[in-house]
Amino acid sequence: MTFAGSILLIVVGAILRYATHFHVAGLDLHVVGLILIIAGIVGFVVALFQTIVWGSVMRRRRGYYEARDYPPYGPGA
């Protein structure tokens, strides 16, 4: 789940939980909203964790090269 998907779940859950005043038979919209908010928060934490972990892995893989490691280029190379 991405950051945008998590924020969307939080927003939809908040709308269902706090901004609706109608009732559906057999369904409590306030509970559904709370479940969506919790799922959005969990998804946001997971996306943040993945970003931190994969960002550090990619930084280690790229490494840094010295100028002599690059192949020669240009005229006469």
VEXROGU-68770 format. One record per atom (N, C-alpha, C): residue number from 1; chain; atom name; x, y, z. Coordinates in nm, 4 decimals, always signed. Atoms other than C-alpha are relative to their C-alpha. Last residue first. Layout:
BEGIN
<gufi num="NUM" chaine="A" atome="CA" east="X" north="Y" up="Z"/>
...
// end
This chain:
BEGIN
<gufi num="77" chaine="A" atome="N" east="+0.0046" north="+0.0888" up="-0.1163"/>
<gufi num="77" chaine="A" atome="CA" east="+3.9866" north="+0.7555" up="-2.5719"/>
<gufi num="77" chaine="A" atome="C" east="+0.0083" north="-0.1444" up="-0.0395"/>
<gufi num="76" chaine="A" atome="N" east="-0.1308" north="+0.0603" up="-0.0287"/>
<gufi num="76" chaine="A" atome="CA" east="+4.1091" north="+0.9755" up="-2.8537"/>
<gufi num="76" chaine="A" atome="C" east="-0.0020" north="-0.0963" up="+0.1155"/>
<gufi num="75" chaine="A" atome="N" east="-0.0868" north="+0.0258" up="+0.1150"/>
<gufi num="75" chaine="A" atome="CA" east="+3.8004" north="+1.1924" up="-2.8578"/>
<gufi num="75" chaine="A" atome="C" east="+0.1351" north="-0.0555" up="+0.0433"/>
<gufi num="74" chaine="A" atome="N" east="-0.0413" north="-0.1189" up="+0.0733"/>
<gufi num="74" chaine="A" atome="CA" east="+3.5761" north="+1.1536" up="-2.5509"/>
<gufi num="74" chaine="A" atome="C" east="+0.0926" north="-0.0350" up="-0.1167"/>
<gufi num="73" chaine="A" atome="N" east="+0.0935" north="-0.0447" up="+0.1020"/>
<gufi num="73" chaine="A" atome="CA" east="+3.5390" north="+0.8771" up="-2.2994"/>
<gufi num="73" chaine="A" atome="C" east="+0.0572" north="+0.1227" up="-0.0691"/>
<gufi num="72" chaine="A" atome="N" east="-0.0359" north="-0.1236" up="+0.0668"/>
<gufi num="72" chaine="A" atome="CA" east="+3.7507" north="+0.6712" up="-2.0647"/>
<gufi num="72" chaine="A" atome="C" east="-0.1027" north="+0.0346" up="-0.1071"/>
<gufi num="71" chaine="A" atome="N" east="-0.0714" north="+0.0217" up="+0.1271"/>
<gufi num="71" chaine="A" atome="CA" east="+3.5746" north="+0.4112" up="-1.8525"/>
<gufi num="71" chaine="A" atome="C" east="+0.0330" north="+0.1318" up="-0.0668"/>
<gufi num="70" chaine="A" atome="N" east="+0.0844" north="-0.0219" up="+0.1174"/>
<gufi num="70" chaine="A" atome="CA" east="+3.4907" north="+0.5144" up="-1.4959"/>
<gufi num="70" chaine="A" atome="C" east="+0.0788" north="-0.0275" up="-0.1270"/>
<gufi num="69" chaine="A" atome="N" east="+0.0826" north="+0.1175" up="+0.0254"/>
<gufi num="69" chaine="A" atome="CA" east="+3.6782" north="+0.3566" up="-1.2056"/>
<gufi num="69" chaine="A" atome="C" east="-0.0865" north="+0.0146" up="-0.1248"/>
<gufi num="68" chaine="A" atome="N" east="-0.0758" north="+0.0958" up="+0.0807"/>
<gufi num="68" chaine="A" atome="CA" east="+3.9537" north="+0.6202" up="-1.2146"/>
<gufi num="68" chaine="A" atome="C" east="-0.0808" north="-0.1247" up="-0.0325"/>
<gufi num="67" chaine="A" atome="N" east="-0.0078" north="-0.0449" up="+0.1388"/>
<gufi num="67" chaine="A" atome="CA" east="+3.7097" north="+0.8916" up="-1.0986"/>
<gufi num="67" chaine="A" atome="C" east="+0.0719" north="-0.1028" up="-0.0877"/>
<gufi num="66" chaine="A" atome="N" east="-0.1030" north="-0.1006" up="+0.0204"/>
<gufi num="66" chaine="A" atome="CA" east="+3.6264" north="+0.7075" up="-0.7774"/>
<gufi num="66" chaine="A" atome="C" east="+0.0102" north="+0.0308" up="-0.1482"/>
<gufi num="65" chaine="A" atome="N" east="-0.1093" north="+0.0383" up="+0.0868"/>
<gufi num="65" chaine="A" atome="CA" east="+3.2993" north="+0.5296" up="-0.7403"/>
<gufi num="65" chaine="A" atome="C" east="+0.1007" north="+0.1137" up="-0.0086"/>
<gufi num="64" chaine="A" atome="N" east="-0.0637" north="-0.1165" up="+0.0590"/>
<gufi num="64" chaine="A" atome="CA" east="+3.0471" north="+0.5560" up="-0.4584"/>
<gufi num="64" chaine="A" atome="C" east="+0.1217" north="-0.0454" up="-0.0780"/>
<gufi num="63" chaine="A" atome="N" east="-0.1381" north="-0.0267" up="-0.0359"/>
<gufi num="63" chaine="A" atome="CA" east="+2.8052" north="+0.2877" up="-0.3545"/>
<gufi num="63" chaine="A" atome="C" east="+0.0524" north="+0.1262" up="-0.0663"/>
<gufi num="62" chaine="A" atome="N" east="-0.0573" north="-0.0932" up="+0.0975"/>
<gufi num="62" chaine="A" atome="CA" east="+2.4892" north="+0.2095" up="-0.5415"/>
<gufi num="62" chaine="A" atome="C" east="+0.1468" north="+0.0251" up="+0.0271"/>
<gufi num="61" chaine="A" atome="N" east="-0.0304" north="+0.0675" up="+0.1264"/>
<gufi num="61" chaine="A" atome="CA" east="+2.4044" north="-0.1010" up="-0.3417"/>
<gufi num="61" chaine="A" atome="C" east="+0.0685" north="+0.0931" up="-0.0985"/>
<gufi num="60" chaine="A" atome="N" east="-0.1143" north="+0.0896" up="-0.0179"/>
<gufi num="60" chaine="A" atome="CA" east="+2.4333" north="+0.0666" up="-0.0015"/>
<gufi num="60" chaine="A" atome="C" east="+0.0388" north="-0.0673" up="-0.1304"/>
<gufi num="59" chaine="A" atome="N" east="-0.1187" north="-0.0823" up="-0.0220"/>
<gufi num="59" chaine="A" atome="CA" east="+2.2093" north="+0.3577" up="-0.1032"/>
<gufi num="59" chaine="A" atome="C" east="+0.1239" north="-0.0865" up="+0.0170"/>
<gufi num="58" chaine="A" atome="N" east="-0.0417" north="-0.0548" up="+0.1290"/>
<gufi num="58" chaine="A" atome="CA" east="+1.9569" north="+0.1130" up="-0.2508"/>
<gufi num="58" chaine="A" atome="C" east="+0.1235" north="+0.0887" up="+0.0155"/>
<gufi num="57" chaine="A" atome="N" east="-0.0555" north="+0.1090" up="+0.0802"/>
<gufi num="57" chaine="A" atome="CA" east="+1.9385" north="-0.0816" up="+0.0740"/>
<gufi num="57" chaine="A" atome="C" east="+0.0519" north="+0.0536" up="-0.1327"/>
<gufi num="56" chaine="A" atome="N" east="-0.1339" north="+0.0287" up="-0.0510"/>
<gufi num="56" chaine="A" atome="CA" east="+1.8963" north="+0.2374" up="+0.2799"/>
<gufi num="56" chaine="A" atome="C" east="+0.0658" north="-0.1129" up="-0.0789"/>
<gufi num="55" chaine="A" atome="N" east="-0.0876" north="-0.1132" up="+0.0273"/>
<gufi num="55" chaine="A" atome="CA" east="+1.6062" north="+0.3532" up="+0.0632"/>
<gufi num="55" chaine="A" atome="C" east="+0.1416" north="-0.0264" up="+0.0476"/>
<gufi num="54" chaine="A" atome="N" east="-0.0450" north="+0.0082" up="+0.1384"/>
<gufi num="54" chaine="A" atome="CA" east="+1.4509" north="+0.0085" up="+0.0665"/>
<gufi num="54" chaine="A" atome="C" east="+0.0892" north="+0.1165" up="-0.0369"/>
<gufi num="53" chaine="A" atome="N" east="-0.0831" north="+0.1189" up="+0.0210"/>
<gufi num="53" chaine="A" atome="CA" east="+1.4383" north="+0.0047" up="+0.4473"/>
<gufi num="53" chaine="A" atome="C" east="+0.0541" north="-0.0041" up="-0.1424"/>
<gufi num="52" chaine="A" atome="N" east="-0.1245" north="-0.0130" up="-0.0763"/>
<gufi num="52" chaine="A" atome="CA" east="+1.3168" north="+0.3622" up="+0.4953"/>
<gufi num="52" chaine="A" atome="C" east="+0.0927" north="-0.1177" up="-0.0288"/>
<gufi num="51" chaine="A" atome="N" east="-0.0786" north="-0.1085" up="+0.0579"/>
<gufi num="51" chaine="A" atome="CA" east="+1.0584" north="+0.3446" up="+0.2178"/>
<gufi num="51" chaine="A" atome="C" east="+0.1341" north="+0.0140" up="+0.0706"/>
<gufi num="50" chaine="A" atome="N" east="-0.0562" north="+0.0461" up="+0.1269"/>
<gufi num="50" chaine="A" atome="CA" east="+0.9355" north="+0.0053" up="+0.3329"/>
<gufi num="50" chaine="A" atome="C" east="+0.0873" north="+0.1068" up="-0.0639"/>
<gufi num="49" chaine="A" atome="N" east="-0.1034" north="+0.0985" up="-0.0295"/>
<gufi num="49" chaine="A" atome="CA" east="+0.8940" north="+0.1303" up="+0.6898"/>
<gufi num="49" chaine="A" atome="C" east="+0.0665" north="-0.0490" up="-0.1282"/>
<gufi num="48" chaine="A" atome="N" east="-0.1138" north="-0.0743" up="-0.0542"/>
<gufi num="48" chaine="A" atome="CA" east="+0.7018" north="+0.4374" up="+0.5724"/>
<gufi num="48" chaine="A" atome="C" east="+0.1169" north="-0.0933" up="+0.0294"/>
<gufi num="47" chaine="A" atome="N" east="-0.0609" north="-0.0716" up="+0.1128"/>
<gufi num="47" chaine="A" atome="CA" east="+0.4749" north="+0.2215" up="+0.3567"/>
<gufi num="47" chaine="A" atome="C" east="+0.1219" north="+0.0800" up="+0.0450"/>
<gufi num="46" chaine="A" atome="N" east="-0.0676" north="+0.0989" up="+0.0834"/>
<gufi num="46" chaine="A" atome="CA" east="+0.4119" north="-0.0132" up="+0.6515"/>
<gufi num="46" chaine="A" atome="C" east="+0.0695" north="+0.0674" up="-0.1181"/>
<gufi num="45" chaine="A" atome="N" east="-0.1194" north="+0.0442" up="-0.0734"/>
<gufi num="45" chaine="A" atome="CA" east="+0.3351" north="+0.2800" up="+0.8835"/>
<gufi num="45" chaine="A" atome="C" east="+0.0787" north="-0.1017" up="-0.0831"/>
<gufi num="44" chaine="A" atome="N" east="-0.0954" north="-0.1099" up="+0.0017"/>
<gufi num="44" chaine="A" atome="CA" east="+0.0975" north="+0.4299" up="+0.6267"/>
<gufi num="44" chaine="A" atome="C" east="+0.1298" north="-0.0379" up="+0.0700"/>
<gufi num="43" chaine="A" atome="N" east="-0.0587" north="-0.0084" up="+0.1335"/>
<gufi num="43" chaine="A" atome="CA" east="-0.0750" north="+0.0957" up="+0.5747"/>
<gufi num="43" chaine="A" atome="C" east="+0.1028" north="+0.1109" up="-0.0108"/>
<gufi num="42" chaine="A" atome="N" east="-0.0902" north="+0.1153" up="+0.0122"/>
<gufi num="42" chaine="A" atome="CA" east="-0.1283" north="+0.0575" up="+0.9497"/>
<gufi num="42" chaine="A" atome="C" east="+0.0691" north="+0.0013" up="-0.1357"/>
<gufi num="41" chaine="A" atome="N" east="-0.1161" north="-0.0273" up="-0.0853"/>
<gufi num="41" chaine="A" atome="CA" east="-0.2710" north="+0.4107" up="+0.9676"/>
<gufi num="41" chaine="A" atome="C" east="+0.1011" north="-0.1145" up="-0.0092"/>
<gufi num="40" chaine="A" atome="N" east="-0.0806" north="-0.1045" up="+0.0618"/>
<gufi num="40" chaine="A" atome="CA" east="-0.4983" north="+0.3458" up="+0.6714"/>
<gufi num="40" chaine="A" atome="C" east="+0.1245" north="+0.0322" up="+0.0803"/>
<gufi num="39" chaine="A" atome="N" east="-0.0690" north="+0.0614" up="+0.1138"/>
<gufi num="39" chaine="A" atome="CA" east="-0.6230" north="+0.0158" up="+0.8158"/>
<gufi num="39" chaine="A" atome="C" east="+0.0888" north="+0.1022" up="-0.0710"/>
<gufi num="38" chaine="A" atome="N" east="-0.1063" north="+0.0862" up="-0.0541"/>
<gufi num="38" chaine="A" atome="CA" east="-0.7003" north="+0.1908" up="+1.1456"/>
<gufi num="38" chaine="A" atome="C" east="+0.0785" north="-0.0658" up="-0.1128"/>
<gufi num="37" chaine="A" atome="N" east="-0.1038" north="-0.0871" up="-0.0570"/>
<gufi num="37" chaine="A" atome="CA" east="-0.8922" north="+0.4667" up="+0.9669"/>
<gufi num="37" chaine="A" atome="C" east="+0.1166" north="-0.0836" up="+0.0524"/>
<gufi num="36" chaine="A" atome="N" east="-0.0754" north="-0.0589" up="+0.1108"/>
<gufi num="36" chaine="A" atome="CA" east="-1.0800" north="+0.2130" up="+0.7545"/>
<gufi num="36" chaine="A" atome="C" east="+0.1114" north="+0.0919" up="+0.0498"/>
<gufi num="35" chaine="A" atome="N" east="-0.0816" north="+0.1070" up="+0.0585"/>
<gufi num="35" chaine="A" atome="CA" east="-1.1813" north="+0.0139" up="+1.0642"/>
<gufi num="35" chaine="A" atome="C" east="+0.0841" north="+0.0553" up="-0.1152"/>
<gufi num="34" chaine="A" atome="N" east="-0.1114" north="+0.0253" up="-0.0914"/>
<gufi num="34" chaine="A" atome="CA" east="-1.2991" north="+0.3328" up="+1.2356"/>
<gufi num="34" chaine="A" atome="C" east="+0.0928" north="-0.1076" up="-0.0551"/>
<gufi num="33" chaine="A" atome="N" east="-0.0925" north="-0.1121" up="+0.0089"/>
<gufi num="33" chaine="A" atome="CA" east="-1.5094" north="+0.4261" up="+0.9333"/>
<gufi num="33" chaine="A" atome="C" east="+0.1217" north="-0.0197" up="+0.0892"/>
<gufi num="32" chaine="A" atome="N" east="-0.0681" north="+0.0165" up="+0.1285"/>
<gufi num="32" chaine="A" atome="CA" east="-1.6670" north="+0.0797" up="+0.9244"/>
<gufi num="32" chaine="A" atome="C" east="+0.1024" north="+0.1122" up="-0.0189"/>
<gufi num="31" chaine="A" atome="N" east="-0.0970" north="+0.1073" up="-0.0194"/>
<gufi num="31" chaine="A" atome="CA" east="-1.7453" north="+0.1169" up="+1.2962"/>
<gufi num="31" chaine="A" atome="C" east="+0.0782" north="-0.0242" up="-0.1291"/>
<gufi num="30" chaine="A" atome="N" east="-0.1043" north="-0.0530" up="-0.0878"/>
<gufi num="30" chaine="A" atome="CA" east="-1.9113" north="+0.4544" up="+1.2375"/>
<gufi num="30" chaine="A" atome="C" east="+0.1090" north="-0.1045" up="+0.0259"/>
<gufi num="29" chaine="A" atome="N" east="-0.0965" north="-0.0750" up="+0.0789"/>
<gufi num="29" chaine="A" atome="CA" east="-2.0996" north="+0.3154" up="+0.9379"/>
<gufi num="29" chaine="A" atome="C" east="+0.1120" north="+0.0593" up="+0.0850"/>
<gufi num="28" chaine="A" atome="N" east="-0.0325" north="-0.1180" up="-0.0784"/>
<gufi num="28" chaine="A" atome="CA" east="-2.2745" north="+0.0511" up="+1.1510"/>
<gufi num="28" chaine="A" atome="C" east="+0.1114" north="+0.0762" up="-0.0718"/>
<gufi num="27" chaine="A" atome="N" east="-0.1370" north="-0.0477" up="+0.0206"/>
<gufi num="27" chaine="A" atome="CA" east="-2.4292" north="-0.1932" up="+0.9087"/>
<gufi num="27" chaine="A" atome="C" east="+0.0213" north="+0.1275" up="+0.0807"/>
<gufi num="26" chaine="A" atome="N" east="-0.0965" north="+0.1088" up="-0.0098"/>
<gufi num="26" chaine="A" atome="CA" east="-2.7369" north="-0.4154" up="+0.9527"/>
<gufi num="26" chaine="A" atome="C" east="+0.1445" north="+0.0427" up="-0.0163"/>
<gufi num="25" chaine="A" atome="N" east="+0.0442" north="+0.1159" up="-0.0775"/>
<gufi num="25" chaine="A" atome="CA" east="-2.9804" north="-0.1529" up="+0.8302"/>
<gufi num="25" chaine="A" atome="C" east="+0.1071" north="-0.1095" up="-0.0035"/>
<gufi num="24" chaine="A" atome="N" east="+0.0237" north="+0.1087" up="+0.0926"/>
<gufi num="24" chaine="A" atome="CA" east="-2.7948" north="+0.1547" up="+0.7062"/>
<gufi num="24" chaine="A" atome="C" east="-0.0347" north="-0.1226" up="+0.0838"/>
<gufi num="23" chaine="A" atome="N" east="-0.0187" north="+0.1360" up="-0.0496"/>
<gufi num="23" chaine="A" atome="CA" east="-2.8145" north="+0.4703" up="+0.9146"/>
<gufi num="23" chaine="A" atome="C" east="-0.0342" north="-0.0995" up="-0.1093"/>
<gufi num="22" chaine="A" atome="N" east="+0.1059" north="+0.0912" up="+0.0404"/>
<gufi num="22" chaine="A" atome="CA" east="-2.7680" north="+0.8315" up="+0.8152"/>
<gufi num="22" chaine="A" atome="C" east="+0.0357" north="-0.1408" up="+0.0444"/>
<gufi num="21" chaine="A" atome="N" east="+0.1068" north="+0.0020" up="-0.1004"/>
<gufi num="21" chaine="A" atome="CA" east="-2.5684" north="+1.0987" up="+0.9958"/>
<gufi num="21" chaine="A" atome="C" east="-0.1155" north="-0.0892" up="-0.0425"/>
<gufi num="20" chaine="A" atome="N" east="+0.1241" north="+0.0603" up="+0.0484"/>
<gufi num="20" chaine="A" atome="CA" east="-2.2341" north="+1.0817" up="+0.8194"/>
<gufi num="20" chaine="A" atome="C" east="-0.1017" north="-0.0056" up="+0.1128"/>
<gufi num="19" chaine="A" atome="N" east="+0.0806" north="-0.0920" up="+0.0803"/>
<gufi num="19" chaine="A" atome="CA" east="-1.9495" north="+1.3240" up="+0.8852"/>
<gufi num="19" chaine="A" atome="C" east="-0.1287" north="-0.0619" up="-0.0539"/>
<gufi num="18" chaine="A" atome="N" east="+0.0349" north="-0.1266" up="-0.0632"/>
<gufi num="18" chaine="A" atome="CA" east="-1.7510" north="+1.1709" up="+1.1730"/>
<gufi num="18" chaine="A" atome="C" east="-0.0984" north="+0.0863" up="-0.0792"/>
<gufi num="17" chaine="A" atome="N" east="+0.0100" north="+0.0004" up="-0.1462"/>
<gufi num="17" chaine="A" atome="CA" east="-1.6994" north="+0.8003" up="+1.1073"/>
<gufi num="17" chaine="A" atome="C" east="-0.0582" north="+0.1295" up="+0.0562"/>
<gufi num="16" chaine="A" atome="N" east="+0.1039" north="+0.0929" up="-0.0458"/>
<gufi num="16" chaine="A" atome="CA" east="-1.7763" north="+0.7735" up="+0.7377"/>
<gufi num="16" chaine="A" atome="C" east="-0.0199" north="+0.0077" up="+0.1503"/>
<gufi num="15" chaine="A" atome="N" east="+0.1287" north="-0.0492" up="+0.0498"/>
<gufi num="15" chaine="A" atome="CA" east="-1.5793" north="+1.0880" up="+0.6549"/>
<gufi num="15" chaine="A" atome="C" east="-0.1126" north="-0.0910" up="+0.0476"/>
<gufi num="14" chaine="A" atome="N" east="+0.0386" north="-0.1154" up="-0.0812"/>
<gufi num="14" chaine="A" atome="CA" east="-1.2934" north="+0.9803" up="+0.8808"/>
<gufi num="14" chaine="A" atome="C" east="-0.1335" north="+0.0569" up="-0.0453"/>
<gufi num="13" chaine="A" atome="N" east="+0.0412" north="+0.0461" up="-0.1323"/>
<gufi num="13" chaine="A" atome="CA" east="-1.2811" north="+0.6392" up="+0.7149"/>
<gufi num="13" chaine="A" atome="C" east="-0.0446" north="+0.1133" up="+0.0896"/>
<gufi num="12" chaine="A" atome="N" east="+0.1314" north="+0.0628" up="+0.0177"/>
<gufi num="12" chaine="A" atome="CA" east="-1.2747" north="+0.7935" up="+0.3675"/>
<gufi num="12" chaine="A" atome="C" east="-0.0528" north="-0.0502" up="+0.1345"/>
<gufi num="11" chaine="A" atome="N" east="+0.0981" north="-0.1043" up="+0.0310"/>
<gufi num="11" chaine="A" atome="CA" east="-0.9899" north="+1.0243" up="+0.4738"/>
<gufi num="11" chaine="A" atome="C" east="-0.1405" north="-0.0591" up="-0.0143"/>
<gufi num="10" chaine="A" atome="N" east="+0.0208" north="-0.0809" up="-0.1205"/>
<gufi num="10" chaine="A" atome="CA" east="-0.7876" north="+0.7501" up="+0.6451"/>
<gufi num="10" chaine="A" atome="C" east="-0.1085" north="+0.1043" up="-0.0246"/>
<gufi num="9" chaine="A" atome="N" east="+0.0758" north="+0.0796" up="-0.0970"/>
<gufi num="9" chaine="A" atome="CA" east="-0.8324" north="+0.5128" up="+0.3514"/>
<gufi num="9" chaine="A" atome="C" east="-0.0301" north="+0.0793" up="+0.1262"/>
<gufi num="8" chaine="A" atome="N" east="+0.1364" north="+0.0129" up="+0.0505"/>
<gufi num="8" chaine="A" atome="CA" east="-0.7238" north="+0.7839" up="+0.1066"/>
<gufi num="8" chaine="A" atome="C" east="-0.0858" north="-0.0814" up="+0.0966"/>
<gufi num="7" chaine="A" atome="N" east="+0.0674" north="-0.1265" up="-0.0310"/>
<gufi num="7" chaine="A" atome="CA" east="-0.4194" north="+0.8625" up="+0.3210"/>
<gufi num="7" chaine="A" atome="C" east="-0.1439" north="-0.0038" up="-0.0484"/>
<gufi num="6" chaine="A" atome="N" east="+0.0212" north="-0.0065" up="-0.1444"/>
<gufi num="6" chaine="A" atome="CA" east="-0.3183" north="+0.4986" up="+0.3090"/>
<gufi num="6" chaine="A" atome="C" east="-0.0743" north="+0.1265" up="+0.0392"/>
<gufi num="5" chaine="A" atome="N" east="+0.1066" north="+0.0937" up="-0.0346"/>
<gufi num="5" chaine="A" atome="CA" east="-0.3666" north="+0.4762" up="-0.0656"/>
<gufi num="5" chaine="A" atome="C" east="-0.0322" north="+0.0028" up="+0.1489"/>
<gufi num="4" chaine="A" atome="N" east="+0.1264" north="-0.0559" up="+0.0484"/>
<gufi num="4" chaine="A" atome="CA" east="-0.1603" north="+0.7903" up="-0.1185"/>
<gufi num="4" chaine="A" atome="C" east="-0.1178" north="-0.0915" up="+0.0338"/>
<gufi num="3" chaine="A" atome="N" east="+0.0394" north="-0.1100" up="-0.0871"/>
<gufi num="3" chaine="A" atome="CA" east="+0.1230" north="+0.6639" up="+0.1006"/>
<gufi num="3" chaine="A" atome="C" east="-0.1359" north="+0.0557" up="-0.0410"/>
<gufi num="2" chaine="A" atome="N" east="-0.0808" north="-0.1200" up="+0.0100"/>
<gufi num="2" chaine="A" atome="CA" east="+0.1360" north="+0.3398" up="-0.0905"/>
<gufi num="2" chaine="A" atome="C" east="-0.0481" north="+0.1046" up="+0.0998"/>
<gufi num="1" chaine="A" atome="N" east="+0.0849" north="-0.1163" up="+0.0000"/>
<gufi num="1" chaine="A" atome="CA" east="+0.0000" north="+0.0000" up="+0.0000"/>
<gufi num="1" chaine="A" atome="C" east="+0.0900" north="+0.1232" up="+0.0000"/>
// end
